[in-house]
Amino acid sequence: MNVQQLFAPAATADRALPYLAGLAAQHCDLVVTVGPTFGQALNAAAKANPHTAFVAVTTEGLPAPAGVDTVSGNNTDKAAEIRRRALALPAPGR
């Protein structure tokens, strides 16, 4: 499994979308986003890239992005759920 952490300086959803599209183009199986800017771009990215799983880590009190899976709760719960989803992905080559 290949894991990368990317800090993308996107101030708007329009600027965040190319980053998400680029990750899908690199054949990432799972893209996890944090923050409202990327959350706003996730619905469009998910529709355009159906073979990539997109998940938004949400913060209590902020709206969850429409049309994508979200993970909420305390930091321990969020980390455990993201790990579970990553481990549930098919092994490379299958």
Buried (B, 14 or more C-beta within 10 A) or exposed (E): EEEEEEEBEBEEBEBBBBBBBEBBEEEBBBBBBBBBBBBBBBBBBBEEBEEBBBBBBBBEEEEBBEEBBBBBEEEEEBEEBBEEBBEEEEEEEE
